[in-house]
Structures are given as C-alpha cells and as structure tokens.
Amino acid sequence: MQVQITVADGTITEVTVPVYPASDQRDIEINSRALPILIQETIDAQSAQIDMVSGATVTSVGYIQSLQEAIDQANLQ
C-alpha cells in the first residue's frame, strides 16, 4: 500500500493511492469500496486519525500506516 498526499498551505488537498493490493478479485472489490471512503475521511480529518472501514481491516491498516508516513514526510502535525 502506498499513499501519496498533496499539501497546499499546510492542508491536505489531494490523496492518491498509486499502489494497493489487487492480486485477486476480492482485493479489487474491497479496495474499490474502501479506498474512496478512506481518502474522503483523510481530507475531512486532515490527519491519519480516521476510522477503519468495516470489512476492509487489512486495507485500512495499510492505508493508515502509509498515510501517516506521507504526513510525517510532509512535516504536517
């Protein structure tokens, strides 16, 4: 899982996930449902302190960990 953020004036303005598990149909189904939710929560919260998506625990954990790394690299919070 790899999360990238775009920051403008100390605000997360965009989140992309260029690398995520997609090795089988189940991964694709889970991620197509969970990633948009996680991305919107990130924009709303402006941090990695977001809720995990029910039924997508592995995706949520990987996303949040990668998001926190991106936030740390951007020197936010």
Secondary structure, 3 states (H helix, E strand, C coil): CEEEEEEECCEEEEEEEEECCCCCHHHHHHHHHHHHHHHHHHHHHCCCCCCCCCCCHHHHHHHHHHHHHHHHHCCCC
